[in-house]
């Protein structure tokens, strides 16, 4: 089984004055491995960068006892959720960056298209209003024509009598 090494960037105050092999004041760092989640240790302040050490590879446990039981499980679970969320945030930031790069010079095109869509929607509303008015005027014209015909017919009928 592969052993994953991980520690936090948070450095705690070295209250005991522990020094490393290169005579520097050792930092207190927190481990986030499966075996030692949340367990603190002393490490050289010029410690591991990437896969190499810049100075010495000093290591000494600050916390005497290993995490165990439900607390260990809770720490591992929280660490995994934290890692997953960091990856998701990283992925979303990359997507945003890519979208911004794609949008760059075309952002004016997008603005123009949005304005054109808004204008089109306004014109559609005006067409609906004009269609409704046209329907009303048509009904008034038909009603007036029928009324005029009836009045004219009555008038002609009265004249014939």
KEMAR-514490 format. One line per 3 residues: for each residue x, y, z of N, C-alpha, C. Coordinates in steps of 0.1 Angstrom, whole numbers. Each point is the difference from the previous one (the first is absolute). Example, Ala and Ser with C-alpha at 12.3 -4.5 7.8 and 13.67 -1.06 7.14 Angstrom:
BEGIN
132,-57,78,-9,12,0,9,12,0  -4,11,-7,9,11,0,-8,11,8
This chain:
BEGIN
8,-12,0,-8,12,0,9,12,0  -4,10,-8,8,13,-1,-2,8,12  11,7,4,-1,8,12,0,15,-5
-11,7,3,-1,14,-4,4,9,11  9,9,-3,5,10,9,-6,13,-2  -5,6,11,-7,12,-1,1,8,13
2,13,-1,0,8,12,-6,13,-3  -4,8,10,-7,12,-2,11,11,-2  -5,12,-5,9,11,-1,0,8,13
-9,-3,9,-1,7,12,12,-4,9  7,10,5,12,-2,8,-4,5,14  2,-9,10,-3,4,14,12,5,7
-2,7,11,12,5,7,7,-11,8  13,0,-1,9,-9,6,3,5,14  -8,-5,10,1,5,14,11,-7,7
4,-11,-4,11,-8,7,14,3,-4  1,8,-11,13,4,-5,8,-11,-6  -7,-10,-6,7,-11,-7,7,5,-12
13,-4,-2,8,4,-12,2,-12,-8  2,2,-13,2,-11,-9,15,-3,-2  3,-9,-9,14,-4,-2,9,11,-6
-6,10,-7,8,11,-5,0,12,9  -4,-2,13,0,10,11,-10,11,-2  -11,-2,-8,-11,9,-1,-11,-4,9
-8,10,4,-11,-3,8,-11,-7,-8  -3,-12,5,-9,-9,-8,-15,6,1  -7,-2,-11,-14,4,-1,-8,-12,5
-12,3,5,-10,-10,3,-10,0,-11  -1,-11,-7,-9,-2,-12,-9,-11,3  -12,0,-7,-10,-10,2,-1,-10,-11
1,-12,3,-1,-11,-10,-14,-3,-3  -2,-4,-13,-14,-4,-5,1,-13,-7  8,-9,5,0,-14,-6,-11,-8,5
-2,-12,-6,-11,-9,6,4,-5,13  13,-2,3,4,-6,13,0,11,11  3,13,-4,2,10,10,-8,13,-3
-13,-1,-2,-8,12,-4,0,10,12  4,12,-3,0,11,10,11,-1,10  9,-10,-1,11,-1,10,11,10,-4
5,7,10,10,10,-2,14,-6,2  10,6,-8,14,-4,1,9,11,-2  13,-1,5,10,10,-3,6,-3,-13
4,11,-7,6,-1,-13,9,12,-2  11,-2,-7,9,11,-3,-7,11,-7  2,13,3,-7,11,-7,4,0,-15
11,-6,-4,4,-1,-14,-4,-14,-5  -11,-4,4,-3,-14,-2,-4,-3,-15  -5,-12,-2,-3,-5,-13,-7,10,-9
5,2,-12,-6,7,-11,-1,-9,-12  -12,-3,-4,-2,-10,-10,4,-14,4  10,-6,-6,5,-13,4,13,0,7
6,12,2,13,1,6,0,9,12  10,-2,9,2,8,12,10,11,-4  -3,13,4,10,10,-2,11,0,10
-3,-5,12,11,0,10,1,-14,6  -6,-2,12,1,-13,6,-14,-7,0  -1,-12,2,-13,-7,0,-4,-3,15
2,10,9,-3,-2,14,-15,-3,1  -3,-10,9,-14,-4,3,0,-5,14  -10,5,8,-3,-5,13,-14,3,3
-7,-9,7,-14,2,3,-2,10,11  -9,9,-2,-4,10,11,-11,-7,8  -10,-6,-6,-11,-7,7,5,-14,3
0,-4,12,6,-13,4,-9,-11,-5  -13,1,2,-9,-11,-4,-5,2,-14  -2,-12,-7,-6,0,-13,-15,2,1
-7,7,-9,-14,1,0,-6,-14,-1  -12,-2,7,-6,-14,-1,-15,2,2  -7,-11,-3,-14,-1,2,-8,9,-9
-12,5,5,-9,8,-8,6,13,-4  9,5,9,6,13,-3,9,-1,-13  7,-11,0,9,-2,-12,-8,-1,-13
-11,-8,1,-9,-1,-11,-7,13,-4  -4,8,10,-5,13,-3,10,9,-7  12,0,5,10,8,-7,3,-4,-14
1,-13,-2,2,-5,-14,-11,4,-9  -13,-2,5,-11,4,-8,0,15,-3  3,8,10,0,15,-2,11,3,-10
12,-6,1,11,2,-9,-4,-3,-15  -7,-12,-1,-4,-4,-14,-10,10,-6  -10,4,8,-10,10,-4,8,13,-4
9,4,8,8,12,-3,7,-1,-13  7,-11,-2,7,-3,-13,-9,1,-12  -12,-7,2,-9,-1,-11,-5,14,-4
-3,8,11,-5,14,-3,11,9,-6  12,-2,4,11,7,-6,2,-3,-15  -2,-13,-3,1,-4,-14,-11,6,-8
-12,0,6,-12,5,-7,2,15,-2  5,7,10,2,15,-2,11,2,-10  10,-8,0,11,2,-11,-6,-3,-14
-8,-10,-1,-7,-3,-13,-9,11,-4  -8,6,9,-9,11,-3,8,12,-4  11,3,7,8,12,-4,6,-2,-14
4,-12,-3,5,-3,-13,-10,2,-11  -13,-4,3,-11,2,-10,-3,15,-1  0,7,11,-2,14,-1,11,7,-8
12,-4,2,12,6,-7,-2,-3,-15  -4,-12,-3,-1,-4,-15,-12,8,-6  -11,1,7,-11,8,-5,4,15,-2
7,5,9,5,14,-1,9,2,-12  9,-10,-2,9,1,-12,-8,-2,-13  -10,-8,0,-8,-2,-12,-9,12,-3
-4,7,11,-9,11,-1,8,13,-4  12,1,4,9,12,-2,-5,10,-11  5,-1,-12,-4,10,-10,-14,-1,-5
-7,-12,3,-13,-2,-5,-10,5,11  4,6,11,-9,5,10,-9,11,-6  5,8,-9,-8,10,-7,-11,-6,-8
4,-11,-7,-10,-8,-8,-11,-5,9  3,-5,12,-10,-5,9,-9,11,5  6,12,2,-8,11,5,-9,5,-11
5,0,-13,-9,4,-11,-11,-10,-2  3,-13,1,-10,-10,-1,-11,1,11  4,3,12,-9,2,11,-9,11,-3
6,11,-4,-8,12,-4,-10,-3,-11  4,-7,-10,-8,-4,-11,-12,-9,5  3,-9,9,-11,-9,5,-10,8,8
5,10,8,-9,9,7,-9,8,-9  6,5,-11,-7,8,-10,-11,-9,-6  4,-12,-4,-9,-10,-6,-12,-3,9
3,-2,13,-11,-3,10,-9,12,0  5,12,0,-8,12,0,-9,1,-12  6,-3,-12,-8,0,-12,-11,-11,0
3,-11,6,-11,-11,1,-11,5,8  3,7,11,-11,5,9,-8,11,-8  6,8,-8,-7,10,-7,-9,-6,-11
5,-11,-6,-8,-7,-10,-13,-6,6  2,-6,12,-12,-5,7,-10,10,4  5,12,4,-9,11,3,-7,5,-12
7,1,-11,-6,5,-13,-10,-11,-5  3,-12,1,-10,-11,-4,-13,1,8  2,3,13,-12,1,8,-8,12,-4
6,11,-2,-7,12,-4,-7,-2,-14  7,-7,-9,-6,-3,-13,-12,-8,1  0,-10,10,-12,-8,2,-11,8,5
3,9,9,-11,9,6,-6,8,-11  9,7,-8,-5,8,-11,-9,-7,-10  5,-13,-3,-8,-8,-9,-14,-3,5
-1,-3,13,-12,-3,6,-9,12,0  6,12,3,-8,12,0,-5,3,-14  8,-2,-11,-4,2,-13,-11,-9,-4
1,-13,3,-10,-10,-3,-13,4,7  0,3,13,-12,4,7,-6,12,-6  8,10,-3,-5,13,-6,-7,-3,-14
7,-9,-8,-6,-3,-13,-13,-7,2  -1,-10,9,-13,-7,2,-10,10,5  3,9,9,-9,9,6,-5,10,-11
9,5,-9,-4,9,-10,-9,-7,-10  3,-13,-3,-9,-7,-9,-14,-2,6  -1,-3,12,-13,-2,7,-7,14,0
6,10,3,-6,14,1,-5,3,-14  9,-2,-10,-4,3,-14,-12,-8,-5  0,-13,4,-11,-9,-4,-13,5,7
1,4,12,-12,5,7,-5,13,-6  9,8,-4,-3,13,-6,-7,-2,-14  6,-9,-8,-6,-3,-13,-14,-7,2
-1,-8,10,-13,-7,3,-11,11,4  4,10,8,-9,10,4,-5,8,-12  10,3,-9,-4,8,-12,-9,-7,-9
1,-13,-1,-9,-8,-9,-14,0,6  -2,1,12,-14,-1,6,-7,13,-3
